[in-house]
Amino acid sequence: MANLLDTLDSVLVMGPGPESVHPRIYQALAKPTLGHMDPQLFTVMDAVKEKLREIMDTKNEATIALSATGSSGMEAVMVNLVEEGETMLVVTNGYFSERMAEVARRVGAQVETLDFPWGSPVDAAAVAKKLKEKSYKYVSMVHGETSTGVINPIGEIGKLANEAGAFFIVDAVTTLGGNEFHADQWGIDALYSCSQKCIGSVSGLSPVTFSPHAMEKIAARKKKVPNFYLDMTLLMKYWSGSPRAYHHTASSNMIYGLYEALSLIQEEGPGKVYARHREIHEYLVSSLARIGLSLLVEKPHRLPNLNTVLIPEGADDAAVRKELRQTYKIEIGSGLGPLAGKIWRVGIMGYTARKESVDTLLAALKKILGR
């Protein structure tokens, strides 16, 4: 019987995440497995914490990688901080900010949303007005909205949240590792991300960080965190305790992959990495324009890592994506919610953020679309 793994295609993955992976990360994932309480693994985990602090630009001790995907980061932030009846303003302009509101409701928050159109950025002046009208315990938003390709003014909103005395929660799933980021300077109390987008590893880990103020809030809860697996008070004893305390069976190999991905960012230099993502984004935009394709989002507000390409009239969304995958071994993403059938989502993240990736995609699109 054939081994199915031997039949897998080598695909250029250019969707909303995961992306194609650097060969060094595959090599790291294949290193010898260590037990989850092995001292050598703890040494690697300590290095991962330091590397995460560097790209987050934070001094937070509570900076770790959860053993689950980015969605677990959203759950972890909400379930650790929020207690029944506390108020939260969620600023929405896409699918994932709306999901933040839903998760917050499920843990008992009294949620209000300030909604902006999909494809448009958050307006800081409108947020300021809302925060003057009412006080909230939390203000939550997405930095780079993966569903629309919009980057939001996190620094401005963080200042407003801090001035209003609210905890500031940020989704950095699509931005961390590919854009300039200043968690402490922007007043972020809790943020979550993922391992498989701009950071460049495979999916399965969720970097998170909590400010000292946030950790004090968790420690002062009236009731225990209602989720054992994501309880930061327990996770910190595993990631930083002396002695380390067992919490769950972390995958050493997944941690190796994240370590190597963060090492690649450090070696290239974070500033150069961010510049490369912007450069390849601009190269994609100009290449698309040559075949008559444009983006949903206006230039000043475009998220360079996730490009929402307007589907041209007469093109069949699903048929184009199917041909890209089957004939050309390229994956791009479809639209979500009200943008389904109207856009393609093209990722420029991590190892995929290279000119050869764009050239390969554009050559295929030209043939499929007859342009």
C-alpha positions as CSV (number, residue, x, y, z in Angstrom):
1,M,0.0,0.0,0.0
2,A,1.3,3.4,-1.0
3,N,2.2,5.9,1.8
4,L,-0.1,8.9,1.3
5,L,2.5,11.3,2.5
6,D,4.6,10.4,-0.5
7,T,1.8,11.6,-2.8
8,L,1.5,15.1,-1.3
9,D,2.1,18.1,-3.7
10,S,4.7,20.7,-3.2
11,V,2.4,23.8,-3.1
12,L,3.2,27.5,-3.1
13,V,1.0,28.5,-0.2
14,M,-0.1,32.1,-0.6
15,G,-3.4,32.2,1.2
16,P,-4.3,34.0,4.5
17,G,-2.1,31.5,6.4
18,P,-0.3,29.2,6.7
19,E,2.3,30.1,4.2
20,S,5.2,28.2,2.6
21,V,7.8,27.3,5.1
22,H,11.6,28.0,5.1
23,P,13.7,24.8,4.7
24,R,15.5,25.5,7.9
25,I,12.2,25.3,9.8
26,Y,11.5,21.8,8.4
27,Q,15.0,20.8,9.5
28,A,14.3,22.2,13.0
29,L,11.0,20.3,13.2
30,A,12.9,17.1,12.5
31,K,15.3,17.5,15.4
32,P,15.1,14.8,18.1
33,T,12.0,15.0,20.2
34,L,12.5,15.8,23.9
35,G,10.1,15.2,26.8
36,H,8.0,18.2,27.8
37,M,9.8,18.4,31.2
38,D,13.3,18.0,29.7
39,P,15.9,20.7,30.9
40,Q,17.1,21.2,27.4
41,L,13.6,21.9,26.2
42,F,13.2,24.5,29.0
43,T,16.4,26.2,27.7
44,V,14.9,26.4,24.2
45,M,11.6,27.7,25.7
46,D,13.5,30.4,27.6
47,A,15.1,31.5,24.3
48,V,11.7,31.5,22.6
49,K,10.3,33.9,25.2
50,E,13.2,36.3,24.7
51,K,12.9,36.2,20.9
52,L,9.1,36.8,21.2
53,R,9.7,39.8,23.5
54,E,12.0,41.3,20.9
55,I,9.6,41.2,18.0
56,M,6.7,42.3,20.3
57,D,8.9,45.0,21.8
58,T,7.9,44.2,25.3
59,K,9.4,43.6,28.7
60,N,6.5,41.5,29.8
61,E,7.5,38.4,31.8
62,A,4.2,36.7,30.9
63,T,5.3,36.2,27.2
64,I,4.9,32.6,26.1
65,A,3.6,30.4,23.2
66,L,0.4,28.5,23.8
67,S,0.2,24.9,22.6
68,A,-2.6,25.6,20.1
69,T,-3.4,27.8,17.1
70,G,-4.0,31.5,17.0
71,S,-7.7,31.1,17.8
72,S,-6.6,29.7,21.2
73,G,-4.8,33.0,21.8
74,M,-8.1,34.9,21.4
75,E,-9.8,32.4,23.8
76,A,-6.9,32.6,26.3
77,V,-6.9,36.4,26.5
78,M,-10.7,36.6,27.0
79,V,-11.0,33.6,29.4
80,N,-8.1,34.8,31.6
81,L,-9.1,38.5,31.9
82,V,-12.8,38.8,31.6
83,E,-15.2,38.1,34.5
84,E,-18.9,37.9,34.3
85,G,-20.6,41.2,33.7
86,E,-17.5,43.3,32.9
87,T,-17.9,45.7,30.0
88,M,-16.0,45.6,26.8
89,L,-15.9,47.7,23.7
90,V,-14.9,45.7,20.6
91,V,-13.9,47.9,17.6
92,T,-14.9,45.9,14.5
93,N,-14.2,46.1,10.8
94,G,-14.1,42.5,9.7
95,Y,-14.6,38.9,10.4
96,F,-12.0,38.4,13.1
97,S,-12.9,41.5,15.2
98,E,-16.5,40.3,15.1
99,R,-15.2,36.9,16.4
100,M,-13.5,38.7,19.3
101,A,-16.9,40.1,20.3
102,E,-18.5,36.6,20.1
103,V,-15.8,35.0,22.2
104,A,-16.0,37.8,24.8
105,R,-19.8,37.3,25.1
106,R,-19.3,33.6,25.7
107,V,-17.1,34.3,28.7
108,G,-19.7,36.7,30.2
109,A,-18.6,40.1,29.0
110,Q,-21.2,42.8,28.4
111,V,-20.1,43.6,24.9
112,E,-20.7,46.7,22.8
113,T,-19.3,47.1,19.3
114,L,-18.2,50.1,17.4
115,D,-18.5,48.9,13.8
116,F,-16.7,50.2,10.7
117,P,-17.3,49.0,7.1
118,W,-15.4,45.9,5.9
119,G,-12.5,47.1,3.9
120,S,-12.2,50.4,5.8
121,P,-9.9,51.2,8.7
122,V,-10.9,52.0,12.2
123,D,-11.5,55.8,12.8
124,A,-9.6,56.9,15.9
125,A,-11.8,60.0,16.3
126,A,-14.9,57.9,16.4
127,V,-13.3,55.6,19.0
128,A,-12.4,58.6,21.1
129,K,-16.0,59.9,21.0
130,K,-17.3,56.5,22.1
131,L,-14.9,56.3,25.0
132,K,-16.0,59.8,26.2
133,E,-19.6,58.7,26.2
134,K,-19.1,55.6,28.3
135,S,-16.4,53.8,30.3
136,Y,-15.4,50.3,29.6
137,K,-13.3,47.7,31.4
138,Y,-11.7,46.6,28.1
139,V,-11.1,47.9,24.6
140,S,-10.4,45.2,22.0
141,M,-9.5,45.3,18.3
142,V,-7.6,43.6,15.5
143,H,-4.3,45.1,14.3
144,G,-4.4,43.6,10.8
145,E,-7.8,42.3,9.7
146,T,-7.2,39.1,7.8
147,S,-10.7,39.1,6.3
148,T,-10.3,42.5,4.6
149,G,-6.6,43.3,4.2
150,V,-6.9,46.4,6.4
151,I,-4.2,47.5,8.9
152,N,-5.6,49.5,11.9
153,P,-4.1,52.4,13.9
154,I,-3.2,50.4,17.0
155,G,-1.0,53.0,18.5
156,E,-3.7,55.7,18.4
157,I,-6.4,53.4,19.9
158,G,-4.0,52.1,22.6
159,K,-3.4,55.7,23.8
160,L,-7.2,56.3,23.9
161,A,-7.8,53.1,25.8
162,N,-5.1,53.9,28.3
163,E,-6.4,57.4,28.9
164,A,-9.9,55.9,29.4
165,G,-8.5,53.5,32.1
166,A,-9.4,50.4,30.0
167,F,-7.4,47.2,29.4
168,F,-6.3,47.2,25.8
169,I,-6.5,43.8,24.0
170,V,-5.0,43.3,20.5
171,D,-5.2,40.6,17.9
172,A,-1.8,40.5,16.1
173,V,-2.3,37.2,14.3
174,T,-1.5,38.5,10.8
175,T,0.9,41.3,11.7
176,L,3.4,40.1,14.3
177,G,6.7,39.3,12.7
178,G,6.0,41.2,9.5
179,N,5.4,44.7,10.7
180,E,6.8,47.2,13.2
181,F,5.3,46.4,16.5
182,H,5.6,48.1,19.9
183,A,3.5,46.4,22.5
184,D,4.6,48.4,25.5
185,Q,4.7,51.7,23.8
186,W,1.3,51.2,22.4
187,G,-0.1,50.4,25.8
188,I,-1.2,46.8,25.0
189,D,-2.3,44.8,28.0
190,A,-2.8,41.5,26.2
191,L,-2.1,40.4,22.7
192,Y,-2.1,37.1,20.8
193,S,-0.7,36.0,17.5
194,C,0.1,32.7,15.7
195,S,3.2,30.8,14.5
196,Q,2.3,30.3,10.9
197,K,1.9,33.7,9.3
198,C,4.5,36.4,9.3
199,I,6.6,34.6,11.9
200,G,6.9,31.9,9.3
201,S,6.7,28.5,11.1
202,V,3.9,25.9,10.8
203,S,0.6,26.3,12.6
204,G,0.1,25.0,16.1
205,L,1.4,27.6,18.5
206,S,0.0,30.9,19.6
207,P,2.4,33.5,21.0
208,V,0.7,35.7,23.7
209,T,1.8,38.4,26.1
210,F,0.2,39.9,29.1
211,S,1.2,43.1,30.8
212,P,2.0,43.2,34.6
213,H,-1.3,45.1,35.0
214,A,-3.2,42.3,33.2
215,M,-1.5,39.6,35.2
216,E,-2.5,41.4,38.4
217,K,-6.1,41.5,37.2
218,I,-6.0,37.7,36.6
219,A,-4.5,37.1,40.0
220,A,-7.3,39.1,41.6
221,R,-10.1,37.3,40.0
222,K,-13.1,36.5,42.2
223,K,-13.2,33.0,40.7
224,K,-10.6,30.8,39.1
225,V,-10.0,31.1,35.3
226,P,-12.7,28.8,34.0
227,N,-10.4,27.0,31.5
228,F,-7.7,24.9,32.9
229,Y,-5.7,24.4,29.6
230,L,-5.5,28.2,28.9
231,D,-5.0,29.4,32.6
232,M,-2.1,31.8,32.5
233,T,-1.4,31.4,36.2
234,L,-0.8,27.7,35.6
235,L,1.0,28.1,32.3
236,M,3.5,30.5,33.8
237,K,4.5,27.9,36.3
238,Y,5.4,25.6,33.3
239,W,7.1,28.3,31.2
240,S,8.9,30.2,34.0
241,G,8.4,28.4,37.3
242,S,11.3,27.4,39.6
243,P,11.0,24.5,39.7
244,R,8.9,24.0,36.5
245,A,5.5,22.6,37.1
246,Y,3.8,20.2,34.7
247,H,0.8,21.6,33.0
248,H,0.4,19.8,29.7
249,T,2.4,17.8,27.2
250,A,3.9,20.5,25.0
251,S,5.4,19.5,21.7
252,S,9.1,20.0,21.7
253,N,9.3,19.8,17.9
254,M,6.7,22.6,17.5
255,I,8.7,24.8,19.8
256,Y,11.9,24.0,17.8
257,G,10.1,25.3,14.7
258,L,9.0,28.5,16.4
259,Y,12.6,29.0,17.7
260,E,14.0,28.6,14.2
261,A,11.5,31.0,12.7
262,L,12.2,33.6,15.2
263,S,16.0,33.0,14.7
264,L,15.6,33.7,11.0
265,I,13.9,37.0,11.8
266,Q,16.7,38.0,14.1
267,E,19.4,37.0,11.6
268,E,17.9,39.0,8.8
269,G,17.1,41.8,11.2
270,P,13.5,42.7,12.2
271,G,13.6,46.1,10.4
272,K,14.8,44.4,7.2
273,V,12.1,41.7,7.5
274,Y,9.4,44.4,7.8
275,A,10.9,46.3,4.8
276,R,10.9,43.1,2.8
277,H,7.2,42.4,3.5
278,R,6.4,46.0,2.4
279,E,8.5,45.7,-0.7
280,I,7.0,42.4,-1.9
281,H,3.5,43.7,-1.2
282,E,4.2,46.7,-3.4
283,Y,5.7,44.4,-6.1
284,L,2.5,42.3,-5.9
285,V,0.3,45.4,-6.3
286,S,2.2,46.7,-9.3
287,S,2.3,43.2,-10.9
288,L,-1.4,42.8,-10.5
289,A,-2.0,46.2,-12.0
290,R,-0.2,45.1,-15.2
291,I,-2.9,42.5,-15.7
292,G,-5.7,44.8,-14.8
293,L,-6.3,43.6,-11.2
294,S,-6.7,45.9,-8.2
295,L,-7.1,45.7,-4.4
296,L,-10.2,46.3,-2.3
297,V,-8.4,48.5,0.3
298,E,-7.2,52.1,-0.4
299,K,-3.4,52.4,-0.4
300,P,-2.8,54.1,3.0
301,H,-4.7,51.4,4.9
302,R,-3.5,48.3,3.2
303,L,-2.1,45.4,5.3
304,P,1.0,44.4,3.3
305,N,0.9,40.9,4.6
306,L,-2.7,40.0,3.4
307,N,-3.8,41.5,0.0
308,T,-7.5,41.4,-0.9
309,V,-7.6,41.3,-4.7
310,L,-10.9,42.3,-6.4
311,I,-12.2,39.4,-8.5
312,P,-12.6,40.7,-12.1
313,E,-15.9,40.6,-13.8
314,G,-16.6,37.3,-15.5
315,A,-14.1,35.3,-13.4
316,D,-15.4,32.4,-11.4
317,D,-13.9,32.6,-7.9
318,A,-13.9,29.0,-7.1
319,A,-12.9,27.8,-10.6
320,V,-9.8,30.1,-10.6
321,R,-8.7,28.9,-7.2
322,K,-9.3,25.3,-8.1
323,E,-7.2,25.7,-11.3
324,L,-4.4,27.5,-9.4
325,R,-4.2,24.6,-7.0
326,Q,-4.7,21.6,-9.3
327,T,-2.7,22.8,-12.4
328,Y,-0.2,25.3,-11.0
329,K,0.2,24.0,-7.4
330,I,-0.6,27.4,-5.9
331,E,-3.0,28.2,-3.1
332,I,-4.7,31.5,-2.5
333,G,-7.7,32.2,-0.2
334,S,-11.3,33.1,-0.8
335,G,-13.3,35.9,0.7
336,L,-15.2,35.7,4.0
337,G,-18.7,36.9,4.9
338,P,-19.9,39.8,2.7
339,L,-16.7,39.6,0.7
340,A,-17.2,35.9,-0.3
341,G,-17.0,35.7,-4.1
342,K,-15.8,39.3,-4.4
343,I,-12.1,39.0,-3.4
344,W,-9.2,36.7,-3.4
345,R,-6.9,36.8,-0.3
346,V,-3.2,36.6,-1.2
347,G,-0.7,36.2,1.6
348,I,2.7,37.9,1.6
349,M,4.1,36.5,4.8
350,G,7.3,34.9,6.0
351,Y,9.1,32.7,3.5
352,T,6.4,33.4,0.9
353,A,7.3,37.1,0.9
354,R,9.7,36.8,-2.0
355,K,9.6,38.1,-5.6
356,E,9.7,34.6,-7.0
357,S,6.4,33.8,-5.2
358,V,4.7,36.8,-6.8
359,D,6.1,36.0,-10.3
360,T,4.9,32.4,-10.1
361,L,1.4,33.5,-9.0
362,L,1.1,36.2,-11.7
363,A,2.3,33.9,-14.5
364,A,-0.5,31.4,-13.5
365,L,-3.2,34.1,-13.2
366,K,-2.3,35.6,-16.6
367,K,-2.9,32.2,-18.2
368,I,-6.0,31.4,-16.3
369,L,-7.6,34.8,-16.8
370,G,-6.3,35.2,-20.4
371,R,-4.5,38.4,-19.8
